[in-house]
Amino acid sequence: MSEIGGTFEPPFEPVVAAFAETVTEPESGGAALSIWQDGAEVVNVWRGTADARTGRPWDERTMAVLFSSTKGLAALVVARLAEQGRIDLDGPVARYWPEFGVHGKDELTVGDLLAHRAGLISPDADLRLSEVLDSHAFAARLAAQRPRWTPGESHMYHAITWGPLIREVVVRATGRELPELFRELSPAEVTLRATDAEVARVAHLSVSPAYEAQGRMLERLLTDAESRRFLTTGGAFPLGFVTEDGGFNDPRVQQAGLVSGGGLGTASGLARVWSSVVTPTGGRRVLSDRGVALLTRERSSGPGLMDAGSPGPFHRWGAGVQLSSEALPLLSDASFGHDGAGGQAGFADPAHRVGFGYLTNRMQATSNVPRVVAALKAVLDT
């Protein structure tokens, strides 16, 4: 515990102890944890190294790549627009984006798009990174494609393609860019499109031995071009998302507004956003109970397209957020949010009026978040 930076309220000491155990290689990487309850921060701690190349330690200003935790934040923007009547989650995407309504996609709803039901899991050709980071051009390319399945009839995770598609719907419906709308909704410590100053604060990503081994196994198993395009977005990203200077370590990715991933934030900022979804935080609440209901209505669950014969467990999806499930056990059955590659997670729990954020720069094959959440649950349920 002496190696932990930050502060916490005494009842949460077991949670901080569980967090400390998740940083097993503090000289190689670090992590941060924040928990807000009833609109006040009760845990804000960090441990380890933000950049193993220079020895820069993690501190309270360190930002980390959010990976797919970014998706949950983007979904909050859409839910707020739905709450305001500016987007209809049950209306067709083509109402806002007519070019999308080809090859049987004319009746796909915005809610289905958010819940990974579009059938546009990857580009249909190899692409350069610059082509993927040009969000509007990439969205146009995806909209013109034939879907992999009848839209709306099944689901499969749209790892990178989700972001450009959702961002395009928002700009068509409102005339505003989604990362811009998010800046108005959130505190300054989280961003979906980073500035130079924010990039300068980001922790450098590295991979754990287990994550590296997982990548080598995938490399051996990938024998067809379509699967490789899915896992690398047409070759634009490295398998596993990270190299020393490439993938999500590349400032161009962090500054592109690729709202599938690439957002940056502190753990404190991430948890504060999620707190503000379910309870007044910093004097405001970003969604009403109606907005939360729109966000969390289950839209996808059970086996997806590629899960035939799999025993699970399976994720559950609302309108762009993950719902608590056996695959992603959160604080209670009412919890919702989003995790991310390598071990990131941000979520809200209305039952306990909690916002949670855990971030790391040491990519893990298996998330450490469940052990921290289990410790938090034990404290709150005492």
N, C-alpha and C positions, 0 to 999 in steps of 0.2 A: 504493500500500500504506500510505502514511502516514495515509490517511483511514480506515483500518480500525481498529475497536475490538476488544478481546478478545485472545485468545492462541491459539497453535497450536504443535504440535510441528514442528521444522524440516523433516522429510521431506515435510510436507503443504503447503509453501509454494506449489507449483504449483496446488493445489486452491484455496487462499485467493486466489491471483491470478485464477483463473477465476471465483470467486465475486465478487470486486471488480468484474469487468467486467459482471456482471449488473445492477448498480445504475447505470443510465445517467443517471438524473435524481435525484441525491442530495438536491437541494433540494425535490423533490416527493414523495419516498417513500424507503423503505429496505428492508432485508432482513437476515436473519440465517441463519447456517449453523452446524450442529453435527454433529460426527462422533464417535462412540464406537467404539473397537475393543478387543476383549478386556475389556470392562467398564470401560474408562477413557476419559475424554474427551480426544481428541487435537486437535480443532478446536472453538473456540467464538468466532465472530467476527460482527461486524455492521457495517453501514455505512448512512449516510443519515439520513433524517428520519422520525420516528414520527408526526408530525402537522404537515403543511405549513401548517395554519391558524395555528398558534402558533409554529412553528419548533422544537418539542420534538424533540431528537435521539433516535435509536434508542440504547438502552443494554442492558445485560445483563438487566434486569428487564422489558423491553418484551415484552408478549404480542401475538400477532397472531391474527386469525380464521383458523381451520384450513380452513374450507370443507369439502369432501368428504374431506379427510384425517381428519376426525372419524369417518367411516365405518369406516376401518381400525381405529381405537381401540375403537369399539363392538364390532367383530367379535372383537377380542381377549377381551372380556368373555364373549361367547357361546362362543368356543372353550374358555375356561377352565371354563365351566359344562358344556360337552360332555365335557371331560376328566374332570370330577368326576362324570359320570353324571347331572347334573341336567337336561340337555337332550339330546335325541337328534337330531342333525342330519339323520338319515335318517328320522325319524318325522314324521308329518303335523303341520302347524301346528295343525290343529283338535283334536289331542289336548290341547293346552294352552289353546286359545282356541276353544271350540266354535262361537261365533258367526261365526267366520271361514269355516267349512265350508259355504258356500252358493254357488250359481251355479257349481258345478264345481270349487270350490277345496278340497274336502274331502280330497283326496289330495296336495295340494301339500306338499312337505316343508320343514322349517325351512331345510335347506341350499339348496333351490331359491329360497326367499324371500330368503336372504342373497345369492344369485347373480343377482338381478334377473330371475327367471323367473315372477313372480306375475301379470303383466299388469295391475298397478295403478299405472301410471306417473303418473297425475294424477287429481285429483278430477273427478267427472262434472258439476260445476257450479261457478260462480264462488264464491269464498270471501273473507271478510275475513281480514286477518292474524291477528286474535285467534282465529279459528276454526282456523287452521292451527297456531298456537302452543299450543293446548289439545291436547296430544299424545294423550291417551286418547280424547277426543271425535273427533279427526280420524282416529285409528286405527279407531274404531267405524264412522265414515262409509265409510272405504275398505273395511273388511271386508264391508260390506253391498252393495258395488258388484258389478256384473258385470265380470269381467276383460276386457281388450282382446283377449286371445287365450286359447287353451286353456292353463290354467296348467301350467307345467313343460315345454311343448313348444317354446318359443322364449325369447329374452331381449331385454331392452332396459333401458337404465339408468333406474333409479328415483331421480331426482335428489334430490327432497325427501321423497317418500312412503316411501322405504326406512326412514327413521329411526323414525317413529311406529309402523310395523308391527313392526320388530324390538324396539323398546322395549316394546311391548305383549306380545309373546311372552315376554320376559324377566320382566316383572312377573307374568304369569299362571303361569309355571313356578316362580318363586322367591318371589313376594311382595315382591320388592325392586325398586327402580327402577334402571335400567341406569346412569345417571350416578352414582348412589350407589355401586354396585358398582365402577365405574371408579375412583372416588376411593380405594378401598381397594387397588386394584391398582397405581396409578400414583404418581409423585412429585407434589408439590403444584404444580409448574410447568405442569401441563396439566389442563384441566377440560372436561367435556362440558356442564356447567351452571354458568355463572360466578356468583360472588358480586359484590357491589358493589365490593369492593376489587380484584377481578380485572378488572372492567370498566374501572376507573380506570387500569389499566396498559395497556390495549389500544391498538395503533396504529390511527390513523384511516385507513380505506380510501379510496383515490383510484384513478382509472382513467387508464391511459396513452392517448395518442392512438390507438394501434392498436386497443386494446380498445374505445374509444369508437366508432371506425369500424366495427368488427365488429358492435357493437350496432345501429348505424344500418342496416347491411345486413340484419340479422335483422329489424328493424322493417319494412323494405320487403317482405321475403319472406313474413312471417307474414300470411296472408290468411284462415286458417280458425280458428274458435274453439277447436277441440280442440288444435291445435298451440300456440296461445297459452296455453291452460290448462296444458299440459305444461311450457312454459318459464317460466311465472310462478306455478305452483301455484295455478291458478284466479284469477290476478290478485292474489294475496296479496303477491307479491314483484315488484319492478321487473324488467324485462327486463335481464339482466346482473347482477342481484343487489345492485347498489350504487347509492345516491344519496348526496348530501352528508350527510344525516342519517337516511336510510332504508335498507331492506334489511338487509344484514348489518352496517351501521353502527349499527343501532338496538339499544340495550341490551336491549330486550325479547326480541329474537331471540337475543342472546348468553346470556340467562339462562333461556331456555325449556327447555333440555335437548332441543333438536331434533337428535337424534343423526345426522341426515343431514349436517349442517353446523352451524356456530355454535359449535363448540368453540373454546376459546382456549388458547394455550400459548406458551411460549418455544421457540425452535429447540432449545435445549439439553434442555429437558424432553421435547420430542417425540422427539428422537434417543435419549434415555436410555430412554424406554419401549420403543422398538423394539430397542435393544440388549438389554434385559432379557428379550426374547422368545427370543433365540438364545444368550445367554451370561450367566452370573451378573453382575449389575450392582448395585452398592450392597448386595452381600450376598445378593441373591435373583434367581431366575429365575422369570418369571411363567407360562411354559408349559413343559411337558416336550417331549421330541421327539415323543411321541405327540400332544400338543396341537397342535404345529406341523403334524404330518401331517394332522390333522383340519381344520385351518384352510386348508391349502394344496392339498388335493386339488382338481384342476380340475373345475369344475362348469358353467361357461359359457365358450364360445370361438367364434371364427369370426363370420360375419355374423349380426347380430341381426335383429329383426323388420323394421326399416326400412332394412336394408343391402343389399337385393336389387340386384344389378348393381354394387355398390361393390367396387373392387379392394382395399379395406382401406388400411392395416393395421387389425387388430382387436385388442381387448383380450382378455385371459384372466382368468377370475375363479375364485377359491377360495370359501370360505365367508365372503364379505363383504370379502375383500381382493383387490387386483389382483396378478396374477402377472406376472413379467417377460415382456415380449412385444415384438414389433416396434413396436406402438403405444406402449408404455411401456418403453423399454429401461432396465433398472436395472443394478446392479453385476455380476450374474451371472444365469445361468438359474435359480438357486435363490432369487433375491431375491423379496420380497413386501412389500406395504404398500398405500399409497393416496395418490394425488395429489389436488389440489383446484383449484377455479376460480381463475384469475388467476396460478397458478404455485406453489402450495404442494406439498410432498411430504414424506412420512415413510415409511421402509421399513427392513426388516431384511435382512441377508444372512448366512445361516448358514455359507456357504463361507469368508467372510472374518471372521466374528464381528463384524459391523459394525451399528451403528444410525445412521441418517441422518435429519436434519431440516433442511429449507430452508423459510423463511417470508418473505413479503413483504407489504407493504400497498399496493403499486403494481400494480394489476391489469394483467396482460399478456395479449395475444392468443395468444402462443405461449410455452410454459413455458421458463424458463432452466435448469431442473434438468438436462436431458441434458448440457449442456456441463460442469456441475460434476461430474456423475457420471462423465463420460468422463475428466476430469482425475484423479478419485479412482481410477478403474480403472487408469489408467496408472501411478500411484504404487504401488498395491498389487500390481500384476502385474510390477513391475520386479524 
